[in-house]
Amino acid sequence: MAIGNLERFAADYERAHRKAPKPEKASPTGKKVAVVGSGPSGLTVAGDLILKGHDVTIFEAFHRPGGVLVYGIPEFRLPKEIVFSEVEGLEALGVKVQTNVVIGRSITVDELFEEGYDAVFLGVGAGLPMFLNIPGENLAGVFSANEYLTRTNLMKAYKFPEYDTPIIKGKNVVTVGGGNVAMDSARTALRLGAENSYIVYRRSETELPARAAEVHHAREEGVQFKLLTNPKRFFGDENGRVTGMEAIKMELGEPDESGRRRPVPIEGSEFTIDCDLVIIAIGSGANPLLTKSTEGLKLNSRGYIVTDTKTGKTTRRGVWAGGDIVTGSATVILAMGAGRAAADSMHDYLTLGW
């Protein structure tokens, strides 16, 4: 039974017909909460706490709320009207949304407390792109998946010139990586006119981290998979634009620390792939902009915020965190679950104390 499809039908039907009553709110508590980031964890926290009677303000760095739901997930997978409808529902309940505010630069967490906020939730995601660090990666036409999808989704590059957002529309596009973001990037390239859209992944199909459904959809749409293949360098023309990639064939060895079999280069198996656009989709990390400006937060070795796994409490009093800034890149539903747990804990703190 396609439970997810049935749930989506129910939600789409309600949104179209507006028959569900507005949820009841508890009496005002007089407590103010700042939610940093309007992705899935932040929206969940805001929705739960406004119903519990607290005054909630969301601070979003971009010009539209929604976080990764808007800038990262393509329109064909998640129509943006769904996200904006959810945000409008929160605003109708009394949640305030401030966009173009970069916490850690425009204003700090310390200043939020000085302005009278009683608790802060950090749901800023993990948006710092990772790269391969190989020759030619700085050529024009080599994008991080973060930039490529943000330009296309949030900034509507696919509607150029109606939206004046530049994007390179390659004919032969290589996406490096095997996760859901890589599938989104490769499928987006096809929609922007690519004649060939390749997934280059250093392990076999068995080890692909993307959901099986996403891989299936990518194949259906014509994405070509070059598995057991690893980039060595990119090369370009006299104008500094990427024109191709040198890659090497791989074979699987013994399992590594992730439990997956380690890819091992096959000596002498180098070959080239012609390409005029490359998208690096090998993951992302924690952006240190906020954490560096916020004292009292314990971070792990990779720069993610350390929290209590059940409540989302950080090591700083009055501050909670959840989503990718805690777990690293994960799923929307995990981020929402973290937001719900944090909201319950924050409510206890605001009404009972730390």
C-alpha positions in Angstrom: 0.0 0.0 0.0 1.4 3.4 -1.0 1.0 5.1 2.3 3.0 8.1 1.4 0.9 8.7 -1.7 -2.3 8.4 0.3 -1.1 10.9 2.9 -0.1 13.3 0.1 -3.6 13.0 -1.5 -5.2 13.8 1.9 -3.0 16.9 2.4 -3.4 18.1 -1.2 -7.2 17.7 -0.9 -7.3 19.7 2.4 -5.2 22.4 0.9 -7.4 22.7 -2.2 -10.7 22.7 -0.3 -9.7 24.3 3.1 -12.1 22.3 5.1 -9.9 21.5 8.1 -10.6 23.8 11.1 -7.8 26.0 12.4 -6.2 24.3 15.4 -6.8 25.8 18.8 -4.1 27.8 20.5 -3.3 27.7 24.2 -3.6 30.9 26.2 -0.6 33.2 25.7 2.3 32.4 28.0 4.2 35.7 27.5 7.3 33.8 26.4 9.1 34.7 23.2 10.9 32.1 21.1 13.4 32.7 18.2 13.6 30.0 15.5 16.7 30.3 13.4 16.1 28.7 10.0 12.8 28.0 8.3 13.6 24.5 7.0 11.6 21.4 8.1 12.9 21.4 11.7 12.4 25.1 12.2 8.8 25.1 10.8 7.9 22.2 13.0 9.2 23.9 16.1 7.4 27.1 15.2 4.1 25.3 14.5 4.2 23.4 17.8 5.2 26.3 20.0 2.7 28.8 18.6 -0.1 26.3 19.5 1.3 26.0 23.0 0.8 29.7 23.5 4.3 31.1 22.9 5.2 34.1 20.8 7.3 32.7 17.9 9.5 34.5 15.3 11.3 32.7 12.5 14.5 34.2 11.2 15.5 33.1 7.6 18.7 34.0 5.8 17.2 33.7 2.3 14.5 35.9 0.8 11.8 33.2 0.9 11.1 30.9 3.8 11.2 27.1 3.5 14.9 26.2 3.8 16.0 23.1 2.0 12.4 22.5 1.0 12.6 25.5 -1.2 16.2 25.8 -2.3 17.2 22.2 -2.4 14.3 20.0 -3.5 13.2 20.6 -7.1 9.8 21.7 -8.1 9.0 18.4 -9.8 9.5 16.6 -6.4 8.0 19.1 -4.1 5.9 21.9 -5.6 6.8 25.2 -3.8 3.2 26.2 -3.4 2.9 23.4 -0.8 5.7 24.8 1.3 4.4 28.4 1.0 1.0 27.2 1.9 2.4 25.6 5.1 4.2 28.9 6.0 1.0 30.9 5.3 -0.8 28.6 7.7 1.8 29.3 10.4 1.5 33.0 9.8 -2.2 32.8 10.1 -1.7 31.2 13.6 0.5 34.2 14.6 4.1 33.0 13.7 6.2 36.0 12.5 8.6 35.4 9.7 11.6 37.7 9.1 13.6 36.9 5.9 17.0 38.2 4.8 18.3 37.9 8.3 21.6 36.0 8.8 21.9 35.0 12.4 25.6 35.1 13.3 26.1 38.1 10.9 23.0 40.4 10.9 22.4 39.6 14.5 23.9 37.1 17.0 22.2 34.6 19.3 23.4 36.7 22.3 21.6 39.7 20.8 18.4 37.7 20.4 18.4 37.0 24.1 19.2 40.7 24.8 16.1 41.6 22.7 13.9 39.6 25.1 13.7 36.1 23.5 13.4 33.5 26.2 14.6 30.5 24.1 16.3 29.9 20.7 16.1 27.0 18.3 18.8 26.6 15.8 17.7 24.8 12.6 20.2 26.2 10.1 20.9 23.0 8.2 24.2 21.9 6.8 24.7 24.0 3.7 28.4 24.2 3.4 29.2 22.3 0.1 32.0 19.7 0.0 34.3 19.4 -3.0 36.6 16.8 -4.5 39.8 18.9 -4.3 41.1 17.7 -7.6 42.6 19.7 -10.5 40.2 21.8 -12.6 37.5 22.1 -10.0 37.6 25.9 -10.2 36.8 25.9 -13.9 33.7 27.8 -15.0 30.9 25.3 -15.3 31.7 23.3 -12.2 29.0 23.9 -9.6 28.3 22.6 -6.2 24.9 21.0 -6.0 24.0 23.6 -3.4 24.5 26.5 -5.8 23.1 24.7 -8.8 19.9 23.7 -7.1 19.5 27.0 -5.3 19.9 29.0 -8.5 17.4 26.7 -10.2 14.8 26.2 -7.4 14.8 29.3 -5.1 16.0 31.8 -7.7 13.9 30.3 -10.6 16.8 30.0 -13.1 14.7 27.5 -15.0 12.3 30.4 -15.9 15.0 32.6 -17.4 14.5 35.3 -18.7 11.3 35.8 -16.7 13.6 35.4 -13.6 17.0 37.0 -14.3 19.1 34.3 -12.6 22.0 33.0 -14.7 22.6 29.3 -15.0 24.7 27.3 -17.4 22.6 24.9 -19.4 25.0 22.1 -20.4 24.5 19.7 -23.2 26.6 17.0 -21.5 26.3 17.2 -17.8 28.2 15.1 -15.2 26.8 14.9 -11.6 29.4 13.5 -9.2 27.7 11.6 -6.3 25.1 9.0 -5.6 22.7 10.4 -3.1 19.2 12.0 -3.4 20.8 15.4 -4.1 22.7 13.9 -7.0 19.6 12.4 -8.5 17.8 15.8 -8.1 20.7 17.5 -9.8 20.9 15.1 -12.7 17.1 15.2 -13.3 17.2 19.0 -13.1 19.9 19.1 -15.8 17.6 17.1 -18.1 14.8 19.6 -17.6 17.2 22.4 -18.4 17.9 20.9 -21.8 20.8 18.5 -21.3 21.2 15.9 -24.1 23.2 13.6 -21.8 23.0 13.6 -18.0 25.4 11.3 -16.2 25.7 10.1 -12.6 29.3 9.4 -11.8 29.6 7.3 -8.6 32.7 5.5 -7.3 30.8 2.5 -5.9 28.3 0.0 -7.4 24.5 0.4 -7.6 24.1 -1.7 -4.5 25.9 1.0 -2.5 24.1 4.0 -3.9 22.9 6.1 -0.9 19.9 7.5 -2.8 16.5 6.1 -2.2 15.6 3.3 -4.6 12.6 5.2 -5.9 14.8 8.2 -6.8 17.2 6.0 -8.7 14.3 4.4 -10.5 12.9 7.8 -11.5 16.3 9.0 -12.7 16.7 6.0 -14.9 13.1 6.4 -16.3 13.9 10.0 -17.3 17.1 9.1 -19.1 19.9 9.7 -16.5 22.9 7.6 -17.4 24.8 5.9 -14.6 28.6 5.5 -14.8 29.2 3.4 -11.7 32.5 2.3 -10.2 33.9 5.4 -11.6 35.8 8.2 -9.9 36.9 11.6 -11.2 40.6 12.4 -11.3 40.7 15.9 -12.8 38.7 18.3 -15.0 40.1 20.1 -18.0 38.9 23.1 -19.9 39.4 25.4 -22.9 41.3 28.6 -23.3 38.5 30.6 -21.7 38.6 28.6 -18.5 35.4 26.7 -19.1 35.1 23.0 -18.3 35.2 20.7 -21.4 35.8 17.3 -19.9 36.7 15.0 -17.1 39.3 12.4 -16.6 38.0 9.5 -14.6 39.3 6.1 -13.4 37.5 2.8 -13.1 37.1 1.4 -9.6 36.6 -2.0 -8.0 35.2 -2.8 -4.6 37.6 -4.0 -1.8 37.1 -4.6 1.8 34.4 -2.7 3.8 35.4 0.7 5.2 34.3 2.4 8.4 30.9 3.1 6.9 30.3 -0.6 6.4 30.3 -0.3 2.6 33.0 -1.9 0.5 35.8 0.5 -0.2 36.3 1.6 -3.8 39.8 0.8 -5.1 41.3 2.4 -8.3 42.1 0.0 -11.2 45.5 0.9 -12.4 45.7 2.0 -16.0 41.9 2.3 -16.4 41.7 6.1 -16.9 39.3 7.4 -19.5 37.7 10.7 -20.4 34.1 12.0 -20.5 33.2 15.0 -22.5 31.1 17.5 -20.4 30.4 21.2 -20.4 28.7 21.2 -17.0 29.7 19.4 -13.7 27.7 19.3 -10.5 29.5 18.2 -7.4 27.0 16.4 -5.1 29.1 14.5 -2.6 27.5 16.0 0.5 27.7 19.2 2.6 28.9 20.2 6.0 28.1 22.6 8.9 28.5 26.3 8.0 30.5 27.8 10.9 29.1 31.3 10.5 26.6 30.9 13.4 28.4 28.5 15.6 31.6 30.6 15.6 29.7 33.6 16.8 27.8 31.7 19.6 29.6 31.0 22.8 28.7 27.9 24.9 27.8 25.6 22.1 29.7 22.3 22.1 30.5 21.0 18.6 31.7 17.6 17.4 34.8 17.0 15.3 32.9 17.8 12.1 31.5 21.1 13.4 28.0 19.9 14.0 26.2 21.0 17.2 26.2 18.5 20.0 22.7 18.1 21.6 20.9 15.7 23.9 19.6 13.1 21.5 16.1 13.0 23.1 15.4 16.7 23.6 17.6 18.7 21.3 19.1 20.7 24.2 22.5 22.1 23.5 25.2 22.8 26.0 24.1 26.4 26.2 21.2 27.3 28.5 18.1 28.3 26.6 19.3 27.1 23.2 18.1 24.0 21.3 19.1 22.6 17.9 17.9 20.1 15.5 18.0 18.8 11.9 21.1 18.7 9.7 23.1 21.0 11.8 23.1 18.3 14.4 22.9 15.0 12.4 24.6 16.1 9.2 22.7 15.8 5.9 19.7 13.6 6.5 16.0 13.4 5.6 13.2 16.0 5.9 11.2 13.7 8.2 14.2 13.2 10.6 14.6 16.9 10.8 10.8 17.4 11.5 11.0 14.7 14.2 13.9 16.5 15.9 11.9 19.7 15.7 8.9 18.1 17.5 11.1 16.7 20.3 12.8 20.1 20.7 9.5 21.9 20.8 8.2 19.7 23.7 11.5 20.3 25.6 11.4 24.0 25.0 7.8 24.2 26.2 8.8 22.4 29.4 11.7 24.9 29.9 9.5 27.9 29.2 6.9 26.8 31.7 8.9 24.8 34.2 12.5 25.9 33.9 15.7 24.3 32.7 
